[in-house]
Amino acid sequence: MSGATGRPVGRRRSRLRDLPLIGWLAAAVVIAVAHRWLPDANWLMLHLVLLGALTHAIVVWSFHFAQTLLRSPASEAEAVRHNRRLGLLTAGAAAVLIGVPTTWWPLTLGGGTLVAVAVGWHGLVLWGMLRRALPARFRVTVRYYLGAAASLLVGIVFGVLLALGWEDPWHGRLLVAHALANVLGWVGLTLTGTLLTLWPTMLRTRMDDVAERWTQQALPVFGAAIAVSVGGALAGLGWLAAAGVGLYLVALGLWGRGLWRPARTRPPREFASASVGAALVWLVIGLGWAGALLATAPDWTAVREGFIWPAAVLGAGFAVQVLSGALSYLLPSVLGGGPSVVRAGQRWFNRAGAFRLIAINGGVALWLLPTPSWVKVTGSLLALGAATAFLPLMILGLKASIAARRELAAAAASGAERTPSAPLAAPTATLAGEPEGPGATNVPTPQARPGRPPVGAAGPGHPERGRPEPERPSIFTAGQLIAGLTALATAVVVGVGVDPTAAGAVGAAPSPAVAVQPTGKVVRVEVAMGDMKFTPSSVTVRAGDTLVLDLVNTDTTTHDVTVGAARSARIGPGKRAELDVGVVGASIQGYCTVAGHRQMGMVFDVIVEGAPQATAQPSATTSGTGHEGHPNPAPSASLASDQIVDPVLPPLTSERVHKLTLTVQEVPLQVAPGVWQRRWTYNGRPIGPTLHGRVGDVFEITLVNDGSMGHSIDFHAGALAPDRPMRTIEPGERLVYRFTATKAGVWMYHCSTHPMSAHIAAGMAGAVVIEPDGLPRVDRSYVLVQSEAYLADRALMAETATEVDADAVGSRNPDYVMFNGVANGYDQHRLAARVGERVRFWVLDVGPNRASSFHIVGTQFDTVFSEGSYLLKRGRDAFGGRSGGAQALGLQPAQGGFVETVFPEAGNYALVSHIMSDAERGAHGFVHVTGG
């Protein structure tokens, strides 16, 4: 090609090739670290890797590989157009990554269009290159790229439609079709087409002579599999989509035969090839998981909720590792300069390679396996740290290559090293790396006969060479292997140490200390736990017998049992455990220690023949105040502002689809100044976050259980069958609860796991404010949620905090009654207003037991809205007559409303529940009013 630019371009660094890739990976790391505090964090992490980093890399490198294989170097003009495509791709991906979390569909549509234009343009360029090129080996790779580009265009359409916020079953069907088109087509076809030549090149050995034929045979099978799986999802036929995924796995097996001979001849010894190999294993696992889910899920809601797990496998296990592995080989070669320059960079990319591989793959496995929640946390942190190390190593490796190249060039210029046999040439292996500008012609194409290097090849490792490069040192040294396994073991130990009960690290202990001679007889009994009872509910032994319980949880929620000093681990649904009670000398009653389960009947009697009848052992939740009165807050205690819930109603935005992740956390919090309790929470706060919307808005809530027992959620603001969205999920599980707000009001949401009273009393409740149509504007709006606290002990430190006293909840005698989760919290941190301002107070009583009579001392209400209708509106009653004012808003548990008032003069106005004993228990605060 010629002219104004028809000449092939030489080496030139393009910032659009490298910087967006680094930016997407860095952003994914930031989101991973801060994911607990960000909405849609899991979606963002997955798409920063797949849509951002991996898609950018595919466009960059497939363009280069196509030039190399087709012997079609780009002109300067084409290089400029390539950069424009990368610019469009980066802008479009950024728009999508902003538009979807913010539910701004026009931005999502615009971003998806830009991505489609960039990738469609990219595909047209490849098609033109293929048509113009002379016959050449490995053309099939470019055909794979064309199929990949077409798949992404289809996936983009589904993704943009998905962002409109469809209800199930279409939400689930579009989600699966979108994911399969992108993963199987865009990513999968690009990977399989490229590894035909890149895999033996990374291993620095010959490729299998029949690999190209197998790759050609697999392409139509891949295409059929993608069509069947995507079509099955759109048609709502899960079995058909599963069959398509299965056919894709068959195609992988047909294609993958070409990878076996090079791997057997020279197994992976460097990070690049080992990482790509591990990624392929995760690809098979993720697709198998997805196929099983599609085949067995009862409906598309279950598919949508469960798809997060195979998506996580494909994102964390497959995508991250294939990207870091491929770039670890390609980037050191990008600068050229000969083998010594390449090795200088690859030394950094191989640094701690085996350790990183063990940490990444082991950490992902710990997160995916049914391990305790804290082991999942430590495992995922280990994997994140090891994966993140790629970024600084990449920068250091490129710097090392640049420095080595400059030194070599300087030496050559001085005549010290320049010889005819050592030219300053590009890295030599086929597809060894992209030159610094599209179109460089110094990377040879694999056209030679097997056993002979291509003309112009200048270095080792070509996949068709008969003489492989001498082996490089392996990263799999004893030291690195030991370090990696030690890191994994440490992650497990730390996770177990944080929550030994959930992990099962509770050993057997002797039963009550009674002097008795052991008989040597072991009594073993299988005990089933289900429907809030033990079956059998008792066992009879002789004094001195050793009792062993074989426990099986037949329920849908977590249980355990304690008998004397012996206590089992928490046992999930369908799981088994053994509890060695030890030598029994006296009758005793055991029970399930999960709060509230004992009160619902989960007791187990051990009866010793000839001994006194079973007596209930002291419960960890029966000491304390005795509930004959309520303890006063510590006089000198103060509350930091971050321990108080901001009562200001979140502003109403233009979004009509509200997405929020609620993470169940069991944490110590102050329920009154200086008084601590271990609270069960949504997002770690004293009361759940307030949701704010309008009639017709859609709410998509992801519930994540990071607790130690089963939890759930029930939104009164939506009307739908409770069977699936309100089900109890176990530790480590998640569900998506989607509803449309069809009626105005102040609605309660809460945990509905039994005993529901204990879960609500422990803090698992919050408010959803749905504004009535035409709601007049006011100067300020506050939200106050009244709840109750029942203490087992009056803990004055977080370290000694105990859980809710379920016995006290049943007696309906709370220690504290609170606004927004902290008794007397707004005595210290007062609400603010100014004279003459109209202030609206949204009030919800979540109970679980006490009614509320909301009153503000010194004011009268001229507007009262209760349970969906106005009782009084700006001084007029429901029939339009002028009827005066109101003094209180009366609410039963799970009822809500709002009142409005205008403060007449400056001062401090007490807001209370006018059930005065409850105001004295902590349902009290102040509004500080300043002059107008």
N, C-alpha and C positions, 0 to 999 in steps of 0.2 A: 504494500500500500504506500501511497505517496502523499506528499505534499502539503499544503499549508499546514498541512499537517499530516500527510499521509505516511510519514516515517514512523517506524516502531519507536516507542518511547524507551528511553534508557531508565536507569534506576533513579527514582525520585520518591521520597517519602510522602505519603498522603496521610494527613492527620485524620481524615474521615475513615481511614482504614483501622486505626488503632484506638483513638480516643473514645469514640462511643462505646466500644467494647469494654474498655476499662471502666467507663462511667456506669454502664449497666451493671457490671459485676460489683462495683463498689456500692452502688445503691442497693443491690440485693443484700449485701452484708449489713448495711445500716438498717434496712427493714427487718432483717432476721434478728438483730440485736434488740430492736425496739418494738417487736411485733406485739407484745402484750398491750401496748398503749396505742396501737393504731388499728383503725377499722380496716377490714379486708386485707390484713397483713399477709395471710396465706396466699390469697390470689395475687397480691403484688409480688411476693417473692417468686412464685412460680412463673409469672409472666415477665418479670425482669430478666429471668434466666432464659426462658424459652422465646418470648417475643422480642426481648431486647438483645441480650448477648448472643444467644445461639443463632437467631435469625440473621443478625448482622454478620456473624462469622460465616454463615452459609452463603450469603450473597457475595461476600468478599472472596472466599476461597473457591467456590464453585466456578466463578468467573475466571479465576486464574487457572484452575485445573483444566477447564474447557479449552483455554488458549493453548496450554501445554500439550494436551492430548491431540488436539486437532491441528497443531502447528499453525496457529492463527493468531500471531501477536497483535495486540491492539495498537492503533494509531494514537497520536496525541489527542485527537478529537474524541476518539472513543474512550480514552482515559478520563477526559473531562466529563463525558456523559456518565461514565461509571461512578464518578464522585457525586454527580448530581443525583443519581439513583440512591446512593448511600445517604445523601442529605435528606431526600424525601422519606426514606425508610426510617431514619432517626427521628425526624419530626413527627411522622405518623405514629410511630411506636410511643413516643412521649405523649401525644394527644390521647391515645387509647388508655395509657397507664394513668392519666389524670381523669379522663372522662368516665371510665367505668366506676372507680371508687366514689366519685362525686355525683354519680348518676346523671351527668350532663350528657344526654344522648346525642345532641348535635355535635359535640366535641368528639365523642366516640365514633360517630359516623364519619366525620371529617378525617380523623386519624386512621380509621380502617380503610378509607378511600385512598389516602396517601400511601399506606403500606401496600394496598392492592396495585396501585399504579407502579410503584417501585418494583415490586416482584413481577408483575406482568411484563413490564418493560425489560426486566432482567431475563425473563423467559423468552421473549421475542428475540433478544440479542443472541442468546444461546442457540435458538432454533435457526437463526440466520447463519451463525458460524457453522453449524452442523451441515446445513444445505450447501454452503460454499466450499467446505473442506474436502480435500482429496480423501480417498479411502484410507483408513488408518485403524490400527488395533485400538481397542478400548473405547471405541465410539459409544459403546453401550453405556458408559458412565454418563455421558452427556444426555442420553435418553432418560436415564434415571433422574437427572436434574430437571428435565422438562416435566416429567411426571410429578416431581416434587413441587415445582412452581404451580402447576395446575391444581394440585391438592390444597396448597395454601390459599389460593384464590377462593376455593369452595369453603375452606374453613373460616376465612375472613367473613364471608356472608353470614354464616351461622353465628359467628361471634358477635357481629354487630346486631343481628336480630335478637340474640340472647340478652343483650344489654337493655332491651326494652322492658325487661322484667315480666316475663311470661309466668303464668301459673302452671303448676304441674297438671297433666303429664308433659306438656310441651316444653316446660323449662328443662326437665330431665332429658328429654329426647334431643333438644337442640344442644344441650351441654355435651352429651356423649358424641353426637355427630361432629360438633366443633372439635372436640379433643381428638377423636380418631382421625379426622381428616388431617389435622396438623401434625400429630405425633407419628401416625403410620405413614402419612404421605410426605409432608414437608421435611420432617426430620429423618424419618426412617429411610426413605428412598435416597436422600442425599447421603446419609451415612453408608448405606450398603453399596451405593454406586462408587463412592470414593474409596472405601476400604479394599475394593478389588486390587488396587495398586498400592494404596498407602500402607496397608497392613504389612505386607512383606517388606516394604521400604523401611518402616519403623523397626522391624525385627532385623533389618540388614541381612536379608537372605533372599533366595529365589522365590518367586511366586509359583504356585502350583500350575502346571502346564494346562490343566483343564479348568482353571478357576474362571476364565473369561466365558467359556461355554456355559458353565453352571450359572454364572451371573445373568447371561442372556436368557437362559431358560426360566430363571426365577422371576424376571420382570413382569411377564403377563400374569403370573400367579399373585405377585404383590398387587398389581392393579386390580385384579378381580377381588382380592381380599378387602382392599380399601373400599371398593364399590359396594360389596355385600355388607360390610360392617356399618358403613355410613348410611346406606339405604335401609338396613334393618332398624337402626336407631330412629331415623326419620319416620319410618312406618310404625313405630311403637312395638316392634317385634324384638324383644330382648334376645330370644333364642337365635334369631337370624344374625343379629349384631354379634353375638357370642361366636357363632359359626364363622363369621368373617374374621374375627380376631384369631380364631383357631387356624383358619386357612393362612393367615399372615404368619403365624408361627411355623407352619409347614414350609412356607416360602423361605423363612429365615433359615430353616434347617437345610433346604436345598441349596441356598446361596452360601451358607456358612461352611459347607464342606471345603470350599476353597481356602478358608482360613486355617484349616487344621494342619495341613502339611507344613506351611511355614512356621507355625507355632511349635509343632513337634520337632522340626529341624533345629530351630533356635528359639527356645522359650523366652518370654519377656524377661529382660534383665534391667530395663530402664523404666523410669516412671511413666513415660509417654505410652508405651505399649501396654504396660500393666494396667494403667488407668483405663485405657480404651477397652481392654479385655474385661475388666470389672464392670464397666458400663454396659457391655453387651449382656453380661449375666443379669444385671438389674433390669435391662430391657425385657428379657424373657420373663422374669419374675413379675414385672409390672403388667405386661400384657396378659400373662396367665391369670393374674389377680383380677384384672378388668374383665376378662372373658368369663371367669367364674361368677363374678358379681352380676354380669348381664344375664347369665344363664339361670341364676338362682333367685334373684331379687323378686319379691312379690309384685312390685309396681315400680313406676318411674320415680316416685318420691324416694323410695329406698335406694334406687340406683344413684340418684343425685346426691343423697346424703352419704352413701358409701364410696362414691367415686373419688373422694378426697384422698383415700389411701393409695390406690394405684397411681393417682396423679402425683402423690408425694414420692412414691418409688421412682416414677419416671423423671421427676424433677431433681430430687436430691441424689438418687443413686445413679441414674442414667445420664441425664443432660449435663449436670455439673461435671461429672467425671469424663464424659466423652469430649467435652469442650476443653477442660484443662489438660487432658491427655494429648489431644490432637495439637493444641497450641504449644504444648511443651516440646513437641517435635518440630513443628513448623516455624515457630518464631525464631529460634536460634539460627535457622537456615536462611532467614529472610534477608540478612545483610550480606550474604556471600562472603568471599574471602578465603575459601578453602577449608579443609577439615579442621585445622587448628582453631580457626575462628568459631566454627560451629561447636566444637568441643568446649571452648571457653564459656559459651552461653549455656550449653546443656549441663555443665557441671552444677550451675545454679538450679536449673529446673529439676535435676535429680537429687538435690539436697534434701535429706531426710525423707526420701521418696517412699521407702517401705513403711516408715513410721506413719506418714500421711495417709498412705493407702489403708493401713490397718485402722487408723483412727476414723477415717471417713466411712469406710464400709462397716466397721464394727459399730460406730456410733449410730449410723442409720439403722442397722439391724436392731440395736437396743431400743431405738425409738419405735420401730415397727412391731417388735415382738411384744407379747402380753407381759411386759415388765411393770413394776410399780411406777407410779407417776414421776417420782423424783429420779429414778433411774433413767426414765425417758428424757428428763430434763438434762441430766449430766451427760447422757450419751449424745443428745443432739448438740449440746455445747461443744463437746469434744469434736464431733464431725464438722461443726461450723468453723471452729478454730483451725482445724487442719485444712479445710477447703479454702478458707480465707488466706492462708499462707501462700497460696498460688499467686496472689496479686503482688506482694513485695518481691517474691522470687522471680516473677516474670520481669519486673522492672530491673532488678539486679542482673538477671541473665542477659537482657538486652544491652544493658550498660557494659557488661563484660564482653559481649560480642563486639560492640562498637569499639571498645578500647583495644581489643585484640586485633581487629581489622586495621585500626589506625597504626598500631605498632608495626604490623606486617607491611602495610603500605609504605611507612617511613623507612623500614629496613630495605624494602625493594627499591625505593627511590635512591637510596645511598649505595645500592649495588651489593648489599650484604647478603641478601637472600634471593635475589632474582636469578632464576635459572630456567632454561627451556623446559625442564621437567616439572617445574613448580609454578605454574601460572597463577595469577590472581583471578580465580574463577569462582563462579557461583557454586553453592552446594550441589552435589551431583545426583543424589538419588531422585528418582522420578517423584514428582510432586513434593520435593523436599521442602518447599516453602515458597511463598509468594515473593517476587522481587519487590523492591521498594516503590514501584509504580507499575500499573497494569501494562502488560505488553512487552516486558523484557524478554529477550529471546535467548538467554543464556542457560535456561534449564532444559536439558535434553529430553526428548520424547522417547517412550519405550517402543522403538520400532525394530530393534535388532533381533536377530535370531537368538533363541535360547542358548545360553552358554557364552554369548559374545556381547560385550558392552556396546551400547549405541555409539555411533560416531560422535565424537565431541564430548563424551562423558568424561568428567574430570574428578573422579573420586570414588569412594567405596559405596557399597550398600545398594546398588541398583537391584530391583526385584528380579531381573532376568539374568543377572550375572552368574556365571558358573563358579566364580571364586568369591565367596562371601568375605566381608570385611572381618578382620580378627575381632574376637569378642571383646567388648568393653567390660569394665568391672561391673559386677551386679550390685544393684541397690539393696538386695536382700541379704544383708549381713546379719550375723547373729545379734550384734548390738542393737540394730534398728528393729529387728523382730522382737527382741525382749522389751525394748522401750515401748513399742506399739502395744504389745499385749499388756504390759504394766499399766499403760494409760487407760486401756479398756477396763482392766480390773479395778483401777482407782475410781473410774467413773461409776462402776457398779457399787463399790464400797461406800463412796460418798453418798450416792443416791439412797442406799439402804440405811446409812447412818442418819440421814435427815428424817426419814420416816420408817423406823424399823418395824412398826406394827403392820403397815401396809405391805412391807416387803417380806413379811413372814419371818423376820429375824427375832422371834420371841421364843425362847427355849422353854422346855418343860421344867416345872418346879415341883417340889413335894407338895402334897395336899396338906390340909390343916395339921398343925403340930400336935399330934396325939400319940402318946407312947403306945406303940403296937408292934407286935412281932410279925414281920413279913411272912406270909404263907408260901411265897414263891409262885403262886398262881397268878396268871395274867388273864384278866377279863377284857376281851376286845368286843366292842359294840359299834355297829354302824349306825350313825345318827344322821337323819336327813333334816335339812333346814329349809323350810318353805312355808308360805302362808302365815308368817309371823308365829311359827311354833317349831319345836323340835319333835321329831318322830323317830323313835319313841321319846316320850317326855321324861322318862326316868329309867334308872337301872339299879338293880339290887346286887350288892356284893357282900362278901364277908370281910370283917375287919382284918386288915393285913394284906388283902388282895391288891394287885397292881391293876389300875384301870387305864385302858387305852381307848380313845374314841376315834373311829374312822368317820370323819365329817364329810358330807357331800351337800353342796348347796343346790337344791332343786328349784330355788326361787329365781326371780328376775332382778334381784338386787343383792347387794353385798351384805354378808353377815360374818360373825365370829362367835366365839364362846370363851368364857372364862369360868374355870372351876377351881376354887381355892386360889392358889398362887400360880396355877397353870393357865396360860392364855394362848389361844391360837392366833394366827395371823388373820387379817381380813381375807375372806374367801369370796371370790367373785362367782357370778352365776355359772353353773355347770362345772365348777372346780371342786377338787377334793383336797383334803388335808388330814394330817394325823395329829392328835393331841394326846401326849402322855401325861395323864393326871398324876401318876405316881402311886405310891402306897397310900391307901385310903384307910383312915382310922375312925372317922366320924361322918355322920350324914351331913350333907351340905347341898345348897342350891346354887347351881351355876346359871349363867344368863348371857345373852348377847349384849355386847357393850356398845353397839351402835346406838346413838342417842335415840330414845323413844321406843326401841324394839323390845326392851325388857318390859316396858309398861304395856305393850300390846300383847304380851303373853309369851315372849320367848325366854322361858325359864326351863332349866333341866335339873331334875332332882337326882342326886346320888344318895341312895338309901343303903345304909350299912346294917345288916341283920343284928338285932340285939342292941343297936345304938340309938340315941335319941333321934326323933324325927328331924327331917331336913330343916335347917334354918337359913334364911336368906343372908348371904354374905354382904358386908357393907358395900354399897355402890359408891363409885367415885363421884356420883352426882347426888348424894343424899346428905353430905355434911354441909356446912355453910351456915346460912342465916336462919334456916328453919322456916323462913317465910312467915314469921309471926309479925313482921314489920318490914319496912324497906330500909336498907342502909343509906345513910346520907352520903353524898359525895365527900371526898376528902377535902377539908376546909381550905387547905393551902394549895390544892391541886389546880393546875391551869391547863388549858388545852391550846396546843399550837393550831394555827389557822389551817394547816394541811390535814388536821384530824377532824375538821368540821366539813360537812357537805355544803357546798355553795347552794343556797336556797333559790337563787335567781333562775327563773324558767329559761331554758335554752331558747334562743331565738328561732322563730319559724323561718325556714329557708324555702327556696323555690323547688327543692328536690321533691319528687313524688314517690320515689322508691328509697326507703331508709334502710341502710345496711349497718349492722352492729354485731360485734362479737362480744358475747358475755362469757367470761371465763370463771368457772366456779373455783374459788380459793378459800381454804380454811385457815384463817389468820387471826392472831390476837389483835383486838382493837379495844379502845376505851368506849365503854357504854355509858360512862359518867366521868366527870373529871377525876382522874386518879384511880378509877376502877376498871379492871380489864376483864374481858371474856374472850374465849376462842370463838370467833364468829364464823358462820358459814355465809359466804358472800358471793355476789356477782361483781366481778372485777375488783375485789379486794377493798371495797368501800363500805361504810356503815349501813348504807341502804343502796339498792340497785340504782343505776343511772336513770334519769328521767328521759323518756322518749316524747317527742313533741311533733305533732302532725295535724293534718286536716282530714276531713271526711273524704274517702276515696284513696288516700295514700296507702302504699304497700310497704310493709315492714318485713325485712328478711333478717332474721336473728340467727346467728350461729352460736349454739351453746357448746362450750368446751368444758369437760369435767376434769379439772386438775385437782380434785379433792381426793379423799381417802375412802369414800363410800358413794353409793348411787345418789344421783340428784336429777332434777328435771326442771321444766318450766311450763307455766300455764298463763297465757295472755288473755285476760278478760276482754280486751279491746277487739278481739277477732272472734268470728263464729266459724268453727270447723270441727270435724270429728276429732276427738281427743286421742284416739288409739295410737297413732304414730307420733305426732309432734309433741305430745305431752308425756311420752313414755319416759321411764327412768333409764338413764344411761350410766354406765359404770365408769370408774376412774380410767382416764386415757381415751374415752370415747367422745364423740361429738355428734350433734344433729343440727339440722337447719329447720327452723320454725318460720313459716311464711304465712302471713295473713294480711287481709285488707281491712282497714278501719272503715266501717260502714256507718257508724253512729258516733255522735259527739259525746264527750264526757271525760271524767277523770277515772281511768281504769287501772285496776290492780293487775300486776303480774307477780307470780310467786312460784316457788318450788312445790310440786304436787306429789312428791314422794312421801310415802307413809313412814312414820306418823307426820302428817302434814303440819300439825300444830307446832311440833318441835322445829321443823325446818323453817317455818315462817318466823317463829320466835327467835331463831338463831341468826336471822338477818336476811333471809332469801326472799326478798320482796322489793317491789318498786312501783313506779307510776308511769302510765302512758296518758299524756294529755292530748286529746283530740278536740280541737276548737270547734264550737258550733259555727255554722254559717253566719256571716255578718257580725261577728264578735267585735264590739267597739274597741278602739284603741285605748290603752291606759298608759300612765306614766311609768309604772313599775309592775312586774309580775313575779310573785314568789310561789314556790312549791313546798308544802310541808306534809310529810308522810308520818303519821303517828303509828308507832309500833311499841312492842313490849320486850323487856329483858328479864330472864329468869336465871338467877345465878345459883351455881352449886357451891361456889366459894367466893368470898370477897377478895379477889386477887388484886394486889396493889402493884404488881409488875407483870409485864407481858409474858415473862418466862414462866410464871405460875398460873397463867390463865387456864381455866377449864371450860368445858363445853356447856351447852344449855342443859338445864335441869328439867328433864322431861316430866318428872313427877310434879314439879311445881307448875309446869305448863298445864297439866291436867287439873290441878287444883284452882287454876285461874287467879292466882295471887302473885302478880309480878313484883319483882324488886324495883323495876324502873318502868316508867312510861315515857316515851321519847318522841321528839320531833327529829326526823331525818337521822335516826340511829344513835343519837347521843343525848342523854338526859341533861337538861339545863345547858346544852351547848350554846344556845343563842342568848343565854344570860351574859356570857363572856364575849361572844362574837355576834353583836346585835345586827339585826336587819336595819336598813337605812331608808329614810323617806324625807321629804320636805313638806312644809306646810302648804296646803292647797293642792298637792299632787293626788291624783286618783291611783290607788294601789289595789291590785287584784291578788288575792291569796287563794291559790289552788290547794285544796286539802283532801287528803286521802287517808282513810283509816284501814291499815292492813292487819290490825289485830295482833295475834290471832283471836283474842278473847274480849278485849275491852272496847266499848263504844267510845265515841268522842263527842264533845259539845264545844266546838271551836268558838272562842270568844276573844276579843281584843279589848282589854280594860280601857275605858275612856273613849270608846268610839261606838258608832252605830253603823250598821250595814244598810246601804240603800239598794244593793243588788245581791240576790242569793240565787245561786244555780245549784241544784241538787239532783243527782242521778238522772242527768239528761234533760232537765227542763228547768225553766225559771220559776221560782216561787215569788221573786220580786225583782223588778228590773228598773233601775234608776227611780225607785220610789213608787212604782206601779206594780200591782199584783198581776197574776197570770191572766186576768180578764181585762186588764187595761185600766182598772180603777186605781186612783191614788189611795194607798193604804198605809203609808208611813214607812217604818224601817224594821230592821231585825237586829237581834242582839247575839244570836248564836247560830251556828250551822251544826245541826245534829246529824251524826253519822253512825251507822252500825259498821262492824267489821266488813271490809270489802265494798264500802260505799264511799263516794267522793263527790266533790262539787267545788264551787268557788264562791267567794264573797268579795265585795268591793267596798271601799270606804275612802273618805277624804279626811285627813287628819287636820283638826281645826287649829292647833297651835303647837309650838315646839315643846318637846318633852320626851319622856321615856314611857312607852305604852307596852304593858305586859300582854303577851299573847299566850293563851292557856287553853287547856281543856277544862271546861267548867264543871266537869266531874272532879271536884276539888281535891279528892284524895289522889287522883292521877296527876293533877298539877303539882301536888307536893311530891309525887314520885318522879318528877322530872319533865312532865309535859308543860314546859314553861320556857318563855324566852322574852325578848324585848325588841320593840321597834324604836330605834332612836330617830326622832323627828327633829330636824333643824329648821330654822326660820326660812321663809320663802324668799 
